[in-house]
Amino acid sequence: MDNKMAYRIFIQSIRVFLQLAFFLILSLAFEIHPRISVRSFLIFFILMLIENLYAFKTIIVWEELKKQVRVHMEFLALILVNGGVSLNYKNTMNTVLIVLLFFIFNLFLLRILRRDFGKRLQKRLMIVGTGDSARVLTKIIVHNPFTLYNLIGYVKTDDMVNVEQDKVLCGIDDIEKCMEINDVDEVIIALPKATHNEMVKIHRKLEKNVDRIKYVSSLNGAVTYKSEAEDYGGMMLLSTDQIIMTPRQKIEKRLIDIIFGCIGFLLFGILYIIFGFKIKKEDGGKILFAHNRIGRDLEPFKMYKFRSMYVNAEDRLNEILEKDEKLKDEFYKTFKLKNDPRITKIGKFLRETSLDEFPQFLNVIKGKMSIVGPRPIVKKELEMYYGSEAGRKVFMVKPGITGMWQANGRSDVEDYDERIALDLYYIRNWSMWLDLVIIMKTIKNVVHKAGAY
């Protein structure tokens, strides 16, 4: 056993010991018999092993969180039906509270272990490829330190290099020597356009020299993460659902809209009382602004926002764009201006804090919008950047207050092709969990004012 493996087992043992200790403390606090506590913890331990959550696998934080939620929900269900727990109201509530506190503890413990021991737990990664796929992978790894990857460098295979030149370690012919010198643990082959023979050649050089090999599929983006790998007598097939949303999923999504819509509507009412007078005082105009946007099935609807611009904003815009070609180019890139002279003083604050968006919860309650979905666009955007085919695909679902591209950069995502790709990814991959992740990411962006103007 090498030192890396021994260290991982040591950290895993500490994690299990701390989990058991905290669970026993909770059990004592809620007066649960130690025998039942130990048996219940054994159930949790087995569930963690099944999900391989003690292995400190190199995955992004949202995937780890999803697995943690699933394990704790399964754990809750199992201990509720376990013979040691009487299903009266008091015991049920205590059990739910214990699992909730245990879940919070496990998240903090995982965060501490990855933060304080992360460098020792990292796996040394080498990417085979220096093209666009390698560049995108690098960006993901850099922005997700939770992955526990230490990117050593790249194996040059493409004519065009889209990564840091000083991190190119070698070519394909020298890959075995390169892995040995750099003590590589994992390899990702980022060559989606490689032929079968090229992949076989690369794989032969890699096998038995690293712990794990991962591949970027040529179908990346065309199939979803809901796809399943199936073994057909030694041939791997990928199956993927083509139904956008099942009836059950539509009910789930509407449930999310109703829950968050009601919360947002209450907050909107409070904000209306706080800011309504200030907005009206600025220039005597209306408090709310209704703007024509493209909705589901390309049907126009009125989208509400707190008015953040002067009453004669459209006239001011036309005047500005006629005089300044540079501003005109900027505006037609995203249909926004970073230093927009049309915005009022209170409007600037509302935009920077994203409070101007809260009236959109009216649209959610009315059923014209969802909490999460493609961003509602204006007709000119549809004509200039989407076209009828892409527009029809994107707006098969209701537009949302937030969505994939807002959660992954908001207004900083200026490329409409990228926006469309992100929206289509969302539609193909929809799940209740994905909606919750986007909501959490959006809240984080709003707090940090990322891309807001």
N, C-alpha and C positions, 0 to 999 in steps of 0.2 A: 504494500500500500504506500503510495507516494505522500509527501507532506501535504499537498493540496487537499487530497481526499481525507486525510486524517483531520485536517483543520475543519473541513466542512462537517464531518461527523461530530467533532467536538462542539461546534456552534449549534448544530441540530440538537445535540443532547441537552445543551443549556436551554434551548428554546422549549423543548418538551418538559424539562424540569420546572421552568418558570410558569408554563401553562398549567401544569398539574398543581403547583403551589397556589396559584391565583384561583384556580377552580375550587380547591379545597377551602380556601379562605371564604369565597363566595358561599359555598355550601354551609360552612359553619355559621356565617352571618344570617343565612336563611333557614337555619336549623334543619338541614337535610342530613340524614344518616350517612356516616363516612363510607359504608359499604355501597350504598346507592351512588354516592359521589364518584367513587373509584370506578364502578361499573359504567356510569355515564361518561366519565372521561375516556374510558377505553373505547367507547363508541365513537367519540370525537377523534381520538387518535387514529382509529381505523379509517374513518372518512378522510382524514388528512393524508394518510398513506395512499388511499385509492386515488385521490386527486394529485398525488405526488407533490404536495405543498411543502414538504420538509426538504426538498431538494434544492431550494433557491434557484429555480430554473430562470433562464434568461428570457423573461417576457415583460411586456410593458405593464405599467401599473394598473391600467383598467382591466386587463385580463386577469391579473392577480386578484384584484378586488372582486371581480365577478366570481372567481372560484371560491374566494373566502366567503362571500355572501351565500353561495350555493351550499357549501359545507355546513355553515352555521344554521341555515334553514333546514337542511336535512337532519342535522343534529337536534334541533328543536323538535321536529316532528317525531323523531325516534324516541327521545326521552319523555315526550308527552304520552306516548303509547306504551312506554316501558312499564312493567308491572310495579316498579318501585314508586311511581308517582300517581297519586289519587287525583282524578280529573275533576276536582271541585274548583270553584272560581278562584279561591285564594291560592291554591297550589299551582293552578294554570298560570295565573298572573305572575307569581313568584318565579316560575320556570322561565317564562318569557323574559322577565327582567334579568334573571341570571345569564341567560344566553346573550341578551343584548349587551350587558356589561362585559361578558367574556369576549364577545365580538370586538368591542371597542378596545379592550386590553390587547387582543391579538394583533389588531392593526397598529397600535402604538409599539408593541414589541417588535413587529416586523419592520416598522420604520426605523426603530433604534438599531436593530441588528444590521440592516442594510446600510444605514448611515455610518455607524461606528466601525463595522467590520467589512463594509462593502468592498474596499480595495483588496482585502485578503480573500474575499469570496469571488471576485471577478474572474471571468473566463477570458483568456487571451484569444481574440478573434482575428481571423484573416478572411478577407473577402476576395474571392476569385472573380475578377472583372473590374474594369475601370470605366464603364459606361454610365448611362443614365440611371440604371437600376442600382449600381453601386453608390452613386451620388445620393439617391433618395434614401437608401438604407443608412448611409452615413448620417444624414440629416435626422432620421428617426432615432438613431442611437445617441447622437449628441443631445437631442432634446428629451431623451428618456433615460437618464442615468440609472433609473430603477432596473433597467435590463441587465445590469451587472456585466456588461461587456467592456472589455478593454481592447479597443480597436488598434491592433498592431500595425496593419497596413493592407496593401492590395497586391494581387498577382495580376500583372498586365496581360490583357488578352485582346483588348479592343484597339482599333487604330486611333480612335479619338479618346483622349484621357479627360474625364470630367471630375477627377478627384485631385487631392493635393499631390503634386509631383514627388515631393520628398518622402511620401508615405508609400510609394510604389516600391515593393521589396524585391521583386524578381519577375521573371516570365514563367510560362507554363513548364518549360523544360527543366527549370531549376526548383520546382515547387517542393519536392521532397527534402532537398537540402535546406530550403528556406524555412520549412516547418520545424525542422530539427534545431536550426540556429535560434529561431524565435520562440521556441517552446509553445507552439500553438495548441490550444485546447479544442477550438471549434472553427469550422469553416462554413461560410455561406457562399454558394455558387450563384453569383448574380449575372447569369448569362441566359436570359430567357429566349434568345434567338439562336442559341447553339444547336448544332445538329446532334443527332443521336450518337454518331461516332465520336464527335468531340466530347460529349458528356461522358461516354464510356472511358475514353482516354484519360480525362481529368479524374474521374472517380477512381480508376485503378491506381493513380498516383497518390490519392488521398487515403484510401481505405487502409485501416489498421494503423494509420499514423496520427489520427485525431480521435477525440471522444465522440464527436457528433458532426454530421454533415447536414446542412440545410440547403434547400434549393429555392430560387425565385422562379415561379412557374411562368411559362409563356402565356398562360391564361390569366395572369394576374390582372385584376380589374374586370375581366370578362365574366368570371364566376365569383361567387360570394363566399364569405367565410362560413355560410351555412352548408357549403358543399361537403359531401362525405366521400372518403376514399373507399373503394370497394375492390376486393381481390377476386378477379375472374380467372382462376386457374393460372396464377402467375402474372396476369396482366392487370395493371392498376387502372381502374376507371374512376372518374370523378362524376358524381351525380349532384345536381343542383336543382332546387325548386324554382319553377318559373312563375308561380303564383305570387303576385306582388304582396297581397295581404289576404290571409284567410279570414273568414267571418269572426273567428275567435280573436285574431290579432286586431281587427278593426274595433272590436269591443274594448280590448285592452288599450288601444291608442285613444279612443274616445274617453275612456276612464281617466287616463293621464291628463287629457285636456280639461275634463271637468274638475278634477282635483286641483291642478295647478291654476286653472282658469279662475276658479272661485277665490283662491288665495290671492292671485294677481289682481282680481277685480276689487277685493277689499283694500289692497294696497293702493290701487288706482284711486279709490274714493278718498283715502287719506291724503294722497298727493294732490288731488284736485282741490281739496280744502286749503292745503298749504301753499300751493303755487298758482292756483287759478287767478287770484286777485293780482299777483305780481305780473303774470303774463298779460292780463287785460290792461293793467296800468301802463305797460311799456308803450303801446301805441293805440290802445282802445279797441283792438281787434278781438276776435273770438278766442276762447281758451283752447278749444280743440280744432284740429286741422284734419279734414277728410280729403284723402288723395286717391285718385283712381289707380288701382293696381291690377295685375293679372293674377287670377286665382285658379282654382282647380278646373281642369278641362278648358283652360285659357279664357274662362269667363271673367270679365272685369267686376271688381267690387270696390267699395269705399273702405279704405284702411285708415283707422284713426290714430292720431298722435297728438301729444301736447304741441301746440304751435310754438315753434322755436325761431321762426323767421318773421320779418316785417310783413305787414299786410300786402304791400306791393312787391313781394319777393320776385314774382315772375317777370315783372317789368324790369326790375333791377338786374336779374339774371341775363335777360336778353341784351340789355345795355352793356353789361360787363363782357359778355361773350363776343359782341360785335367789335369791341375796342381791343381786346387782348386775345391773340391767337393761342398763346401759351396756356392761358386759363381755359380756353375752349377745348384744347387737347386734353387737359387734365380732367375737365368735367365729363367728357365723353368716354373716358376710360372707365370710370366707376359711377358716373352721374352724381358725383359729389365734389366739393372743393374743400381742401384742408383749411384754408383761411378764407372762409366764406363771408363776404361783407353783408350778406342778406340776413345773417343770424343776429338776433337780439342779445342783449347782455344776459338776461335770464335764460334765453334759449341756449346759449353757449354752455352754461352750467348743466342744463338738462341733458344736452347731448353728450357732454364729457362723462356724465354719470349714468348715461343711458336711461334716465328717468323719463325722457320723452316717449319711450316705447310703451309705457304702461297702459295707455288707452287701447292698445291692440288686444288686451284681454277682453274687451268688448266684442271684438271680432271672433275671438275664440269661443266665447259663450254663445254667440249668434250662430256658430258653426261654419263661418266663412274661412277661419284659419285654425291651425293647430299650434300647440306650444312649440313643437319641433317639426320642421319641414323645409322645403326649398324657400328661399327668400322671395317674397312677393316683389315682382319687378314692374317697371312701367312699360307701356306699350312700345316705346322707342327702343328700349333695351332688347325686347323680344325681337323686334325687326332687325336691329343692327347686329346682335351678337348670338341670338339663339336660333332663329329660324323656326319654321313651323314644325319640322320633325323633332329637333331637340326640345323645343318648347312643349310639344305634346307629351314627350316622354317625361320631362321633369315635372310637369304639372298634371300628372295622373293622380297626384295626391294633393291635399290642401297645402297651401304655403304656410310657413311657420314664423313665429316671432323670432326664433333662432334656428340654426341649422348647421350642417357639416362645415361649411366654409366660414361661418361666423365663429364657430367653436375652434376652428383651426387657423385663426388669424384675423377674423372679422374683416374690416375694410382694407387690411393690408394685402388681402388676396385680390390682386388687380386683374389677373388673367382670367377672362371669362371662360375659356376652355377648361381651366382648372376648376372654376366654380361649378360649371355644368357637370364635370366629371365627379366632383365631390357630392353634388346633389343626386346624381344617378347612383353613385355608390350607396348613399343613404337609402334610396328607394329599394334597391336590390337587397340590401342587408338589414332591413328594418327589424328591430326587436324592441321590446320594452326596455331592455338593458341599454341598448344603444341610445334611446331617447334620454334615459337618466344620465348617461355619460356625457352627452352633448349639453344637457342642462347644467351639470356640474362644471364642465369646461367653460361654458358661457359665463356662469357666475364668477369663476376665477378670472376670466378676461375682463369682465365688467369691473371687478374690484381693482385690478391692475390697470384699468383704462386702456387695454390693448386694442389698438385699431379704432378707437372711438373718436369721431369728430363730426 
